[in-house]
Amino acid sequence: AQKITQTQPGMFVQEKEAVTLDCTYDTSDPSYGLFWYKQPSSGEMIFLIYQGSYDQQNATEGRYSLNFQKARKSANLVISASQLGDSAMYFCAMREGVGNQGGKLIFGQGTELSVKP
Amino acid sequence: EAGVAQSPRYKIIEKRQSVAFWCNPISGHATLYWYQQILGQGPKLLIQFQNNGVVDDSQLPKDRFSAERLKGVDSTLKIQPAKLEDSAVYLCASSRRGPWEIEQFFGPGTRLTVL
């Protein structure tokens, strides 16, 4: 069964506008972590933001915020004030368990974001 | 601080040949990961080392893939013999202490083409 689903293969956004990248997940473990990574054309994966299942507030890191809706099992990434350098593949990932009981990272299929000038 | 280094960056081989990839993690990082990323998909964990011991190799096709991390520093991933479906980018990553760390640091990857 697909654990992480990203339904948007590609997205376009105008420079300086905000964009939301969708991610839904499936787990029966009450303890889990949700991650977003960026993969530019150079190939390396860059960690952006993390949300723990017990975190009360949505995570934010600069222009990135994670819209965590636990009941809906969604963890959407919001990028504010898009920049040309934000053009890349974006992957949502989940890790079941926390702390030293944590399992492996499971990635979604990715969303390709293109920022238009 | 230097990032995760991988070599070669690109490799083209014929099916049934052997190939090896090398990874040098960030200095002092205890945990090392090898991922396989097939075109159009997210990375899939192949094997995870904690120092020089294997923590998880449940998704490693052990009939053809092998990996080692001697002395708990750099690591080598080998495929022997290669199949067409092994064409992918092989990513190496490391984290400071253990798999519970939030952030993994990735290298640029090795793009393998099997003809």
Interface residues (C-beta under 8 A of the other chain):
Chain A: I4 G33 F35 S42 G43 E44 M45 I46 F47 Y50 F91 A93 V98 G99 N100 Q101 G102 G103 K104 L105 F107 G108 Q109 G110
Chain B: G3 V4 G40 Q41 G42 P43 K44 L45 Q48 D56 V89 L91 A93 G98 P99 W100 I102 E103 Q104 F105 F106 G107 P108 G109 R111
